[in-house]
Amino acid sequence: MYKVNLQKTFFLALEISGHYNKSYFNTNDLVKLANQYKADLVRTRVDKKDYKFLDDTKFGGLRGNFSTLLTLKGFVKRGNKIIPFYSLGMDGRIVNAVNNGEIILDSSDLTANTANEILKNLLEREVFLSKVRENQAHIKVMLEKDSVKLGIKRDNAFKKDSVVVSSTGQYFLRGLLNNFINNNTIEYNLYNYWSGKKIIKKNMHLLISIPLKDNSWAELYAIKFEDLIKNKPMYLMVSVDTKKCIDRLGNIYNLYNLEQAKKKFSDGNANINERLTYKWRDLINKESSDEVEIKKEVKQQETWVFIDKFLKLKKAFSVDGKDVVEYSMSSSGGCDVLLKYSGGTTQKLELEHDWKNYLDHRHHENNAWADAWLFAEQEWNPSLIIKLFKPLKGKHGNRIPDVFLCFEKDQRKAYKANWIDESFKEIELKF
């Protein structure tokens, strides 16, 4: 058996997860549930009668603590409002394990207990992440130690935000660590960067930190406002090893160390025209989904494999003599990727780790996956494909993919199935 010590907020969130009948969380919802079902772990602040939510833990605002714990998944329309929604962990595995009894919580010592090593590792990673997020949320503590060495200081005009200004007049806002995509890739969310009027008041660049096990502020990098405003990404993925940075559409962004940024970046008064035309509402309208349509999350791991390893950070490629000029990712129900050809037509593409995952997720039973292609990280294995998919082809028809994008001995390949004679024809790929 494995025992993992949890922070109080993490333990509380897991305790109440069984009372929440949706796949995703919102901080306001969790605050209400915490007070309804776990009053023993939550108290009202008697010293703040006008406190917005009247709910608090013994060490800080409960809503704020939840926000540093959770992973941002997107935005959803709820009535006339557009609100962010979250998951506890990168996906639903931890919450599902608690609800299925694979993880047992012990309130006597605030621990999570499991016999599954994979779940133990997931719990430990979330504990580490929540500590990093908490440390990075208190940027003033870091600045008290390193402000002089780094040449930056807290800007008092943005008291509630992690905004710093350099001695040469550049403004930076700290981006939020969202979660690990895999062991070597971190996703950051830019919710705090784009929201409100911060970048309108000042020309503001993005500051991110790549943490190490014992240092939440181990490596500091900056991204130019001028690069970000072009595409307005809500999420950025950064390779810890290579320092490559891309958004979910595969756009590439240059990372600069802090010294380079102080020498090369524009100051706080620049880019007035771009800042005047920027509208936060326009961005979240583009990013949001209808609440009833939220059926699954974008599989970040598969996304990174497809963009980084298969496309090698390129947007355009050719398949079977047709030029793909663009692609888009989806977080709502349906296929993960939509390929756009130069002629204007499109092709649906589903991303998976393993070939069997397509069936595990029951995509073959849903018309949203009709005529879709399939990509998987798993090594190409034609006999396995025949074994998995051919018995279902007769019943499910075009909901079973005919075209497969894959890796074969580290080479990028595409194959089209002939189900009658159980063979595959290689399709030409050009990058």
N, C-alpha and C positions, 0 to 999 in steps of 0.2 A: 504493500500500500504506500502511496505517496501522499504527503501532507504539505500543502502550500499555504503560507501565511498571507492573508489578504489585508489591504488597507480597508478601513472601515467603510468608505464609500463604495468600494468594489464589492465588499461583502453584502452591503445593503442592496445594491443594484441586482445582484444575483438572487438574493432572498425574495425580492418582489417580482422577479421576472416571470414567475409562474402565474401572477395575477394580471399580466398584460397579454392580451390575446392577439397581438399583432407582431409582425416580423421585425418591426423597427420601433425605436423609442424616440421620444421627445422629452427634453429636460423638464418641461412643465408637467407633463404626464407622470413622470417618475417621481417628482416632488409630491404630487397629490397621492400617488399610490404608497409612497413611503410613509406618509402621515396616516393613511388609512389602515395599512396592514402591519406596519412596523413602528408603532409609536414608541416602543421600548428603545429603539435605536435612534430616534429623532426627537428633538425638543423644539419648542417655540422660544424665540428670543424675547425675553421680557423687557430687554433694554431697548428694543426697537419696535415700538407700537405701530409705526408707519412703514415698517419693512414690507416690501412689495408682496412677498409670498408668506411671510410670518413663519417660515420654516427654516430650520438651521440644524446643523450638527454642532458638536461642541468645539469644532475647530474651523468653522467658516460657513459661508453661505452654501446651502445644500444644492441649489440650482447651479451655482458656479462650479462646485465640486463635481457634479455630474457632467458638466460640459467639458471638464478636463479629463474625464474618464472615458467618454464615449468616442466612437469613430464616426465622423460625418459621412453619410451615405448619399445625401442629395437634398432636394427641396420638394415639397409637396403642397398642393393647393388645398387648403382647409377652409371652406367657406370663401370669404373675401380676402383671406390672408394667405400669404405664402410663407411657410415655416420650414426650418431645417429639420431633417429627421436623421436618426443615428442608429447604430447597432452597438452592442456590447461585445467588442472584439471585431476583427476584420470580417467575420461571418458569424453565422448562428450556432457554431459548434459548441461553444461553452454553455450558452443558455440552454440549448437542446439537451446537453449532457446533464445539466442540473435537473431539468424537468423530467428526464428519462431515468434518473437515479444513477447515472454513471459517475456523477460527482455528488458527494454528500457534504453539505455545509454543517459546520459545528460552531454554533454561536458562543460557546463557552470560551473559545480561544480565537474566534474569527479566522477559521481555516477552511480550506477546501480539500476534501479527501477523495482520492480516486485510485483505482488499480490500473488505469490506462496511462502509459508513459507519454503518449502523444498529447493527451489532455493535460497532463502535468506540465509538459513543455509549453503548451498554449497558455495555461494559467500563469506560469512564471514570466512569459513574455509580456502578458498584459499587465502584470504587477510592475515589471520594469518600465513599460511604456507609461503607465499612470504616474510613476515617480518622475520620469523625465518631463512629462507634460506639466506636472505640478511645479517642478523646478523652473522650467522655461516660462511658466506663467508669471513667476516672480522675478522678472528680469532685473529689478532694482537690486536684488541680492547679489547677482552676478556683477552688476556694475559697481557696487561698493568695493568689490575686490579688484576688478580688472579695468575700470573705466579709464584710468590714466594710460595704462599699457595699450589699450585698444584705440584710444583717441576718440571715444564716443561718450555721450552722457544722455541721461533721460531728459526728454523735452517736456517741460511743465505745461505746455499748451495742450497736451494730450494726456491728462492725468490718469484716465481710466484705460489707456491703451499702451501696449509695449512699443512705444515710439522712441527712437534715439536719434540724436543729431551729432554729426561729426564736427571736428574743429574746423573743417573746410566748408561746412554749410550743407552737406548732404543729409537728407532725412531717410530713415530706414524703419520699417515696421516688421516685427518678428512674425514669421509665418508659423502656423500650427502643425506640429507633427501629428499626422492622422493615424498611420499604422504602418507596420511592415508588410510589404507585398510578398516578400520572401526574405531569406536570411541576409541578403545583400542589397535589398532595395527598399527604400523608405518612401511612402507617399505623404505629402504635405497638403493640407487644405488651406485655401486662401480666403475662407469665409470672412475672417476678421480684417483682411487686407481690403477687400472690395466693398464691404458693407459700410453703411453710414457715409460720412462726408470727409473722411480723413485725407484721401488722395485729392479731393477737391480743394481742401484748405492748404495742402502743401504737396509739392511734387515729391512723391514718396516711393522709394525703392523697397524691394523685399529682402529681408534678412532671414536666413535659415541656419539652423544649427544641426550638424550631424553628430549625434551623441555616441559616446563610448560607455561601457559598462559602469565606470566609476566617475564619469564626467558628462553631465547633460549638455554642456556648452563646449564640447571638445573641438569641433571644427566649425568656424563661422564662414558663410558664403553669402554673397549678395547677387541679386538679379535686377537688371535695369527696369525702371518703369517703362521706358520706351519699348522694350521687348515684350513686356507683359500686356500693355494696353492694346497691342495689335490683335491678340486672340482672346484676351481676358480669361485665362484658364482658371477653373475653380479648384483643380487638383494638379499637382506636379509630382512626378516620380523621379527619384534621384538614386542612382547606383552608388553605394557606399565605396565600392572598389574603383570604378572608372570615373565617378563624378559626372556621368552623363545625366542630363536632366531633360525630361520630356513631359508633355501633358497627355491626356487620354486620347487625343487625336493624332499623336505622334509628332507634334511640333517640338522643335529642339530649342533649348534655352541655354545660354552661356552662364556658367557660374564664375564669379570673381571673388578672390579673397578680399578681406576687408581693406587691406592696404591698397590694392588695385582699385577698389571701388571709390575710396577717398580721393584718389588721383584722377580717375577717369569719369565718374558719374556726374550727372547734372545736379545743380543745387536745388534748394527747396522752392525757388521761384520759377522754375522752368516749366515748359509744356502746358501753358495756360489754356491754349485752344483745346487740347485733348482732354484736359480736366473739366473744362466747361461743358463739353458735349457728353461726358460720361454720366450714365444714369444707372444706379444700383438696381432700380426696379426693372429696367430692361434686361439686365443680366440674369436676375433670378427668374423672370418670366421665361427666358430661354432655357434655363436649367431645370425648371420645375416640371413635375408630373402630376396628373390627377391622382388623388389618394387611392381610388379604387383600382388604378392601373399598376400599382406597385406590387408586383408579383415576385420579383427576384432582384438580386443585386448584380451589378456588373462584376464579373469574376476578375478581380484585379490581377491575380497571378497569371491567368491565361492571357489577359490583355497585355501584360508586360512581355510574356514569352512571344506572343504574336508580333508585337511592334518591334521589340528589341532583337530577337533572335531570327524570326522569319523575315520580317521586312527590313531589318537592320536600320531602323529609324528613318526609312524612306516612305514617302507617301504614295509614289507612283510605281506601278509595275505592270507587266503584261501577262495575261493568262489566256492560253488557247487563241492567241492572235488578237485579243481584245485588250485595249489599254485601260487600266484602272487609274483614274486621275485623283480620286479622293476617297476617303472612307470616314464613317462616323460611328461612334459608339453609343449604345443605348443602355439605360439603367431601368427601363420599364419592361413590361412583358413582351416577349418576342426575342428574336435573335440578337446576339451580342453586337454584331458588326453589319453595316450596310455598305457594300462596295459600290462605287459610282463609276460607270464607264464613260469614256470620252463622248460617246453618242447620247448620253443622258439617261440610259437605262441603268438599272441597279441589280444587285445580286446580294441575297442574304447569306450571312456566314455565321455559324455558331462556333464558339471557342470552348474547348474542354481540355482538361489534363489528360484523361484517358479516353479511349474510344467508347468504352462501356458507359462512361458518365452521361452520354447523350441519352441512353436508354434509362439509366438510373433516375435522371431528371424528368423522364416521361415526356420528352419533347415529341416523340413519335406519335403521341396521342393528341397532339394539339396542332390545329391548322396554322397557327402562327409560325410553325417551322416547316410548312409546305414549301418544297422546291429549294430548301436551304442547302448550302454546302457545309462541310464539317472540317474543322481544323482541330488537331490534338497534338499535345506535346509528346505523347507516347510514341515510341519508335514504330515506323510503318510495318504492318504485319498483315499481308493480304489474307492469309488463312483465318486469322482472328476476325477480320472484317466480315468475311463470308459467314463465319460461325455466328457472329453477333447479329448481323443485319438481314441476311437473306431469309431466314425463317419468318421475319416480320414484314418483308417487302410486299407479299401478296395481300395482306390484310390492311396495311397502313399506307401503301402506295407512295405518293410523292412526299409523304412526311418522313420517309427513310431517305437519307442523302444518297446521291449518285456520284458526287464529286468530293474528293478528300484531299485536303492540303496537309502536308506532313513533313517530317524529317525522316530521311532514310540514310543511315550511316553518316549523319551530320550534314547531309545534302538536302536542300529545300526542294521538295517534289510536289506534284499534283497528279492525281489519278482519277479516272472515270471508270465506274464499275459496269461490267456486263454481267448482270445477275443470272442470265440464262446459262451461259457456259462458265460462270464463276471465274472470270478473268478481269484484268484491269488494263486499261490503256493509259499510258503516260501522257499527260497534257503539258504542252510547252509552257515554261515559265521563263520570263525575262525580268531582271531587276536592273 
